Amino acid sequence: MCAGRIERRTGAVGLDSSSARGESGTRCEKPPCKSTRSVIALPPLSESEPNSQAFGINDAGTVVGGSATGGQFYAVRWSNTETVEDLGTLRANDAGTIVGTNTVRGPTAGVHAVRWIDDAVEKLGSLAGSDGDSYATDINTQGEIAGSSDRSGEGRTAVVWNR
């Protein structure tokens, strides 16, 4: 379909009909125009909940986005078009350090605050030890991480993980 030039304005997408272009970005002389690009469906975290969205892609083709499972939406990474990796929930500072919450399933199930540095994942810990859940929600330029942690039998409290 011949649509027009796509322009971004404050996060919105609009069409400018002054320049008719096909879906592949080539000039469209006669509608309908066909794209020469292929569409590849990326796998969701759960086949029973096939809801997912891609939010970004780098030059190496790694795609980041979100996918639903268990009634919740998680940050994910697709390193190729066949494998999806659950990243939990994420934030990043200017140095590129990423923090978030990773949900672990199985015998060691729980919710853990984590930090990613150069593709290495570090579990940040909990005030309740290995039995407690923890949540990393933000990181500043000094590398201090804000979040919350379970306390043994005392509920949850706000915490800061120091560098």
VOVEX-41662 format. One line per field, with one value per residue: residue number from 1; residue in one letter; x, y, z of N, C-alpha, C in turn. Coordinates in nm, 3 decimals, always signed. Last residue first. Example, Ala and Ser with C-alpha at 12.3 -4.5 7.8 and 13.67 -1.06 7.14 Angstrom:
# residues 2
nr	(2 1)
rest	(S A)
nc1	(+1.285 +1.319)
nc2	(-0.225 -0.569)
nc3	(+0.708 +0.780)
cac1	(+1.367 +1.230)
cac2	(-0.106 -0.450)
cac3	(+0.714 +0.780)
cc1	(+1.290 +1.320)
cc2	(+0.003 -0.330)
cc3	(+0.787 +0.780)
This chain:
# residues 163
nr	(163 162 161 160 159 158 157 156 155 154 153 152 151 150 149 148 147 146 145 144 143 142 141 140 139 138 137 136 135 134 133 132 131 130 129 128 127 126 125 124 123 122 121 120 119 118 117 116 115 114 113 112 111 110 109 108 107 106 105 104 103 102 101 100 99 98 97 96 95 94 93 92 91 90 89 88 87 86 85 84 83 82 81 80 79 78 77 76 75 74 73 72 71 70 69 68 67 66 65 64 63 62 61 60 59 58 57 56 55 54 53 52 51 50 49 48 47 46 45 44 43 42 41 40 39 38 37 36 35 34 33 32 31 30 29 28 27 26 25 24 23 22 21 20 19 18 17 16 15 14 13 12 11 10 9 8 7 6 5 4 3 2 1)
rest	(R N W V V A T R G E G S R D S S G A I E G Q T N I D T A Y S D G D S G A L S G L K E V A D D I W R V A H V G A T P G R V T N T G V I T G A D N A R L T G L D E V T E T N S W R V A Y F Q G G T A S G G V V T G A D N I G F A Q S N P E S E S L P P L A I V S R T S K C P P K E C R T G S E G R A S S S D L G V A G T R R E I R G A C M)
nc1	(+2.762 +2.478 +2.142 +1.887 +1.532 +1.219 +1.081 +0.819 +0.780 +0.899 +1.001 +1.288 +1.200 +1.247 +1.328 +1.366 +1.575 +1.857 +2.205 +2.479 +2.635 +2.641 +2.417 +2.174 +1.898 +1.595 +1.490 +1.512 +1.384 +1.366 +1.254 +1.435 +1.604 +1.864 +1.794 +1.637 +1.748 +1.911 +2.098 +2.179 +2.338 +2.464 +2.557 +2.738 +2.733 +2.847 +2.643 +2.334 +2.195 +1.879 +1.660 +1.439 +1.195 +1.178 +1.271 +1.431 +1.280 +1.100 +1.210 +1.277 +1.273 +1.460 +1.474 +1.761 +2.007 +2.298 +2.529 +2.589 +2.637 +2.386 +2.183 +1.864 +1.629 +1.376 +1.251 +1.344 +1.444 +1.431 +1.495 +1.422 +1.528 +1.508 +1.647 +1.868 +1.834 +1.591 +1.498 +1.247 +1.058 +0.721 +0.403 +0.189 +0.053 +0.246 +0.391 +0.465 +0.746 +0.931 +1.261 +1.530 +1.737 +2.032 +2.163 +2.380 +2.272 +1.966 +1.631 +1.327 +1.085 +0.836 +0.612 +0.368 +0.167 +0.084 +0.057 +0.139 +0.406 +0.593 +0.762 +0.742 +0.966 +0.894 +0.833 +0.943 +0.886 +1.095 +1.067 +0.960 +0.613 +0.425 +0.167 -0.130 -0.007 +0.270 +0.511 +0.691 +1.028 +1.095 +1.032 +0.875 +0.617 +0.657 +0.557 +0.485 +0.491 +0.277 +0.157 +0.291 +0.169 +0.315 +0.351 +0.485 +0.706 +0.720 +0.686 +0.817 +0.673 +0.680 +0.539 +0.293 +0.166 +0.058 +0.084)
nc2	(+0.078 -0.023 -0.042 +0.057 -0.007 -0.030 -0.352 -0.582 -0.803 -0.952 -1.208 -1.073 -0.850 -0.792 -0.473 -0.240 +0.024 +0.167 +0.161 +0.353 +0.451 +0.717 +0.761 +0.515 +0.303 +0.129 -0.108 -0.436 -0.630 -0.956 -1.208 -1.443 -1.656 -1.569 -1.272 -1.056 -0.856 -0.997 -0.962 -0.925 -1.121 -1.021 -1.127 -0.994 -0.813 -0.579 -0.618 -0.606 -0.698 -0.769 -0.897 -1.167 -1.381 -1.740 -2.083 -2.306 -2.488 -2.254 -1.925 -1.594 -1.278 -0.998 -0.657 -0.447 -0.248 -0.195 +0.047 +0.264 +0.505 +0.611 +0.320 +0.156 -0.101 -0.365 -0.685 -0.981 -1.104 -1.403 -1.443 -1.647 -1.751 -1.699 -1.486 -1.384 -1.259 -1.082 -1.022 -0.860 -0.782 -0.907 -0.899 -1.164 -1.403 -1.587 -1.359 -1.142 -0.938 -0.674 -0.603 -0.595 -0.774 -0.764 -0.678 -0.518 -0.267 -0.328 -0.228 -0.213 -0.330 -0.566 -0.757 -1.022 -1.288 -1.563 -1.772 -2.023 -1.988 -1.741 -1.551 -1.567 -1.528 -1.304 -1.331 -1.127 -1.023 -0.877 -0.623 -0.508 -0.424 -0.280 -0.039 -0.024 +0.294 +0.376 +0.470 +0.519 +0.480 +0.282 +0.194 -0.027 +0.071 +0.365 +0.706 +1.029 +1.310 +1.435 +1.313 +1.201 +1.061 +0.991 +0.880 +1.030 +1.131 +1.394 +1.268 +1.122 +1.031 +0.864 +0.953 +0.721 +0.478 +0.220 -0.117)
nc3	(+4.568 +4.760 +4.726 +4.935 +4.989 +5.158 +5.253 +5.342 +5.626 +5.823 +5.781 +5.668 +5.416 +5.066 +4.925 +4.653 +4.530 +4.367 +4.357 +4.246 +4.043 +3.998 +3.841 +3.966 +3.896 +4.003 +4.108 +4.205 +4.459 +4.609 +4.842 +5.048 +5.089 +5.115 +5.309 +5.352 +5.203 +4.912 +4.599 +4.336 +4.098 +3.792 +3.473 +3.204 +2.992 +3.122 +3.388 +3.542 +3.850 +4.017 +4.258 +4.204 +4.312 +4.268 +4.276 +4.260 +4.108 +3.888 +3.786 +3.869 +3.738 +3.808 +3.773 +3.726 +3.557 +3.369 +3.280 +3.123 +3.231 +3.278 +3.367 +3.322 +3.412 +3.371 +3.468 +3.292 +3.071 +2.899 +2.559 +2.278 +1.958 +1.684 +1.584 +1.846 +2.077 +2.222 +2.552 +2.758 +3.045 +3.085 +3.229 +3.352 +3.317 +3.242 +3.018 +2.745 +2.670 +2.510 +2.395 +2.162 +1.938 +1.759 +1.532 +1.551 +1.587 +1.779 +1.842 +2.045 +2.109 +2.032 +2.231 +2.271 +2.359 +2.372 +2.595 +2.524 +2.474 +2.629 +2.525 +2.159 +1.878 +1.610 +1.269 +1.016 +0.692 +0.438 +0.182 -0.033 -0.053 -0.315 -0.362 -0.562 -0.687 -0.866 -0.757 -0.481 -0.399 -0.111 +0.140 +0.153 +0.114 -0.102 -0.086 -0.175 -0.017 +0.095 +0.309 +0.588 +0.887 +1.212 +1.538 +1.834 +1.966 +1.856 +1.548 +1.264 +0.952 +0.649 +0.340 +0.212 +0.111 -0.079 +0.000)
cac1	(+2.857 +2.593 +2.262 +1.986 +1.676 +1.303 +1.129 +0.916 +0.732 +0.867 +0.881 +1.239 +1.270 +1.175 +1.367 +1.303 +1.476 +1.741 +2.082 +2.393 +2.621 +2.742 +2.547 +2.223 +2.041 +1.665 +1.403 +1.593 +1.346 +1.419 +1.249 +1.356 +1.461 +1.828 +1.881 +1.591 +1.764 +1.790 +2.069 +2.214 +2.223 +2.495 +2.445 +2.743 +2.667 +2.917 +2.760 +2.406 +2.270 +2.002 +1.721 +1.570 +1.215 +1.179 +1.181 +1.484 +1.306 +1.155 +1.109 +1.333 +1.189 +1.457 +1.420 +1.622 +1.954 +2.154 +2.498 +2.547 +2.755 +2.463 +2.243 +2.006 +1.666 +1.508 +1.223 +1.275 +1.533 +1.360 +1.554 +1.383 +1.544 +1.450 +1.502 +1.845 +1.968 +1.602 +1.597 +1.309 +1.156 +0.862 +0.481 +0.275 -0.027 +0.191 +0.381 +0.380 +0.663 +0.858 +1.118 +1.480 +1.611 +1.972 +2.037 +2.408 +2.330 +2.098 +1.721 +1.453 +1.100 +0.976 +0.638 +0.502 +0.171 +0.173 +0.033 -0.001 +0.319 +0.498 +0.808 +0.708 +0.891 +0.985 +0.771 +0.979 +0.844 +1.021 +1.114 +1.055 +0.741 +0.458 +0.310 -0.065 -0.057 +0.132 +0.452 +0.573 +0.925 +1.118 +1.098 +1.019 +0.655 +0.612 +0.660 +0.431 +0.591 +0.347 +0.118 +0.298 +0.197 +0.217 +0.383 +0.373 +0.667 +0.699 +0.669 +0.797 +0.745 +0.649 +0.657 +0.349 +0.117 +0.132 +0.000)
cac2	(+0.032 +0.063 -0.125 +0.105 -0.031 +0.035 -0.218 -0.529 -0.733 -0.813 -1.194 -1.197 -0.867 -0.857 -0.609 -0.287 -0.082 +0.180 +0.102 +0.313 +0.307 +0.666 +0.765 +0.649 +0.315 +0.239 -0.025 -0.320 -0.560 -0.820 -1.144 -1.323 -1.684 -1.637 -1.380 -1.181 -0.847 -0.955 -1.009 -0.824 -1.115 -1.033 -1.096 -1.077 -0.942 -0.652 -0.542 -0.658 -0.596 -0.806 -0.777 -1.122 -1.257 -1.617 -1.976 -2.187 -2.517 -2.384 -2.030 -1.728 -1.380 -1.120 -0.766 -0.486 -0.314 -0.222 -0.059 +0.142 +0.420 +0.663 +0.450 +0.169 +0.041 -0.306 -0.544 -0.920 -1.013 -1.323 -1.449 -1.532 -1.764 -1.823 -1.488 -1.432 -1.250 -1.183 -0.998 -0.975 -0.737 -0.906 -0.861 -1.047 -1.285 -1.592 -1.496 -1.181 -1.054 -0.730 -0.574 -0.591 -0.703 -0.801 -0.748 -0.662 -0.298 -0.269 -0.323 -0.161 -0.187 -0.528 -0.635 -0.966 -1.142 -1.515 -1.628 -2.010 -2.015 -1.850 -1.632 -1.512 -1.613 -1.343 -1.333 -1.245 -1.006 -0.990 -0.671 -0.615 -0.418 -0.397 -0.073 -0.046 +0.212 +0.333 +0.538 +0.445 +0.566 +0.317 +0.322 -0.050 +0.023 +0.231 +0.604 +0.894 +1.223 +1.506 +1.265 +1.322 +1.046 +1.052 +0.854 +0.986 +0.993 +1.369 +1.394 +1.108 +1.127 +0.851 +0.954 +0.853 +0.555 +0.345 +0.000)
cac3	(+4.468 +4.732 +4.715 +4.838 +5.010 +5.058 +5.284 +5.245 +5.507 +5.853 +5.863 +5.730 +5.543 +5.175 +4.963 +4.776 +4.512 +4.455 +4.305 +4.357 +4.052 +4.091 +3.774 +3.935 +3.922 +3.938 +4.026 +4.170 +4.336 +4.603 +4.711 +5.025 +5.084 +4.990 +5.263 +5.410 +5.348 +4.983 +4.734 +4.436 +4.189 +3.934 +3.562 +3.325 +2.973 +3.016 +3.345 +3.425 +3.776 +3.947 +4.202 +4.248 +4.239 +4.345 +4.233 +4.329 +4.249 +3.923 +3.800 +3.852 +3.799 +3.730 +3.853 +3.711 +3.677 +3.367 +3.375 +3.055 +3.211 +3.164 +3.392 +3.291 +3.409 +3.356 +3.443 +3.406 +3.141 +2.998 +2.693 +2.359 +2.102 +1.736 +1.561 +1.710 +2.018 +2.117 +2.447 +2.692 +2.947 +3.121 +3.112 +3.371 +3.345 +3.377 +3.065 +2.858 +2.639 +2.623 +2.399 +2.299 +1.958 +1.887 +1.513 +1.545 +1.457 +1.757 +1.775 +1.991 +2.133 +2.016 +2.155 +2.283 +2.351 +2.266 +2.601 +2.565 +2.358 +2.649 +2.638 +2.291 +1.970 +1.717 +1.402 +1.095 +0.831 +0.495 +0.313 -0.061 +0.016 -0.234 -0.365 -0.432 -0.576 -0.884 -0.872 -0.525 -0.456 -0.251 +0.131 +0.161 +0.246 -0.070 -0.085 -0.173 -0.077 -0.011 +0.177 +0.507 +0.745 +1.124 +1.399 +1.752 +1.992 +1.998 +1.620 +1.409 +1.033 +0.791 +0.426 +0.230 +0.223 -0.087 +0.000)
cc1	(+2.946 +2.682 +2.374 +2.102 +1.758 +1.450 +1.212 +0.955 +0.846 +0.819 +0.838 +1.123 +1.209 +1.264 +1.275 +1.341 +1.409 +1.645 +1.971 +2.259 +2.540 +2.734 +2.660 +2.362 +2.085 +1.813 +1.473 +1.512 +1.439 +1.392 +1.310 +1.363 +1.377 +1.680 +1.829 +1.679 +1.723 +1.821 +1.946 +2.184 +2.262 +2.367 +2.488 +2.630 +2.680 +2.865 +2.832 +2.521 +2.342 +2.064 +1.853 +1.611 +1.343 +1.197 +1.190 +1.401 +1.361 +1.186 +1.176 +1.223 +1.246 +1.373 +1.406 +1.585 +1.809 +2.116 +2.346 +2.522 +2.719 +2.587 +2.326 +2.055 +1.815 +1.512 +1.354 +1.233 +1.468 +1.461 +1.479 +1.441 +1.505 +1.450 +1.434 +1.694 +1.967 +1.740 +1.592 +1.412 +1.224 +0.947 +0.626 +0.356 +0.054 +0.112 +0.328 +0.395 +0.587 +0.772 +1.056 +1.333 +1.575 +1.850 +1.974 +2.281 +2.363 +2.152 +1.855 +1.535 +1.228 +0.986 +0.788 +0.513 +0.313 +0.178 +0.122 -0.042 +0.172 +0.411 +0.720 +0.768 +0.860 +0.907 +0.874 +0.914 +0.872 +0.987 +1.032 +1.111 +0.829 +0.597 +0.335 +0.081 -0.124 +0.089 +0.305 +0.508 +0.812 +1.002 +1.128 +1.098 +0.804 +0.662 +0.598 +0.545 +0.542 +0.452 +0.191 +0.272 +0.196 +0.257 +0.274 +0.421 +0.553 +0.642 +0.632 +0.788 +0.714 +0.735 +0.614 +0.465 +0.171 +0.081 +0.088)
cc2	(-0.068 -0.001 -0.031 +0.007 +0.042 +0.014 -0.163 -0.388 -0.685 -0.735 -1.051 -1.169 -0.990 -0.859 -0.661 -0.433 -0.116 +0.066 +0.114 +0.270 +0.259 +0.514 +0.717 +0.643 +0.455 +0.236 +0.093 -0.235 -0.440 -0.763 -1.004 -1.271 -1.562 -1.665 -1.444 -1.299 -0.976 -0.943 -0.946 -0.866 -1.025 -1.021 -1.121 -1.032 -1.038 -0.795 -0.629 -0.564 -0.665 -0.684 -0.818 -0.993 -1.196 -1.499 -1.857 -2.064 -2.398 -2.396 -2.159 -1.829 -1.517 -1.223 -0.887 -0.598 -0.350 -0.291 -0.073 +0.025 +0.289 +0.579 +0.492 +0.309 +0.047 -0.154 -0.468 -0.778 -0.949 -1.237 -1.353 -1.552 -1.635 -1.834 -1.611 -1.442 -1.303 -1.164 -1.115 -0.929 -0.861 -0.847 -0.843 -1.023 -1.159 -1.469 -1.493 -1.329 -1.095 -0.846 -0.631 -0.553 -0.707 -0.712 -0.797 -0.744 -0.446 -0.313 -0.253 -0.271 -0.129 -0.377 -0.614 -0.841 -1.093 -1.363 -1.561 -1.863 -2.001 -1.867 -1.755 -1.598 -1.542 -1.422 -1.382 -1.234 -1.136 -0.959 -0.791 -0.673 -0.534 -0.379 -0.193 -0.087 +0.087 +0.248 +0.503 +0.523 +0.482 +0.401 +0.364 +0.080 +0.002 +0.188 +0.470 +0.793 +1.079 +1.420 +1.336 +1.279 +1.181 +1.032 +0.913 +0.961 +0.942 +1.230 +1.360 +1.247 +1.102 +0.950 +0.947 +0.845 +0.696 +0.436 +0.123)
cc3	(+4.525 +4.629 +4.677 +4.843 +4.904 +5.093 +5.168 +5.283 +5.419 +5.731 +5.889 +5.823 +5.608 +5.298 +5.072 +4.799 +4.643 +4.426 +4.409 +4.302 +4.171 +4.106 +3.865 +3.872 +3.884 +3.977 +3.959 +4.073 +4.315 +4.465 +4.721 +4.884 +5.047 +4.978 +5.136 +5.367 +5.417 +5.132 +4.795 +4.580 +4.305 +4.015 +3.706 +3.417 +3.091 +3.000 +3.243 +3.395 +3.663 +3.879 +4.140 +4.179 +4.293 +4.253 +4.327 +4.293 +4.327 +4.071 +3.840 +3.877 +3.765 +3.805 +3.764 +3.804 +3.652 +3.497 +3.381 +3.148 +3.142 +3.134 +3.271 +3.328 +3.378 +3.368 +3.454 +3.372 +3.263 +3.074 +2.785 +2.500 +2.173 +1.888 +1.619 +1.695 +1.876 +2.053 +2.350 +2.590 +2.889 +3.009 +3.155 +3.245 +3.369 +3.415 +3.208 +2.889 +2.765 +2.577 +2.523 +2.296 +2.106 +1.910 +1.642 +1.527 +1.441 +1.622 +1.758 +1.927 +2.074 +2.030 +2.147 +2.196 +2.371 +2.249 +2.497 +2.584 +2.395 +2.525 +2.656 +2.401 +2.102 +1.821 +1.503 +1.232 +0.904 +0.641 +0.357 +0.068 -0.028 -0.175 -0.276 -0.450 -0.629 -0.764 -0.890 -0.638 -0.513 -0.301 -0.012 +0.151 +0.260 +0.066 -0.051 -0.185 -0.069 -0.079 +0.065 +0.363 +0.677 +0.979 +1.313 +1.610 +1.907 +2.023 +1.763 +1.469 +1.179 +0.867 +0.572 +0.326 +0.227 +0.022 +0.000)
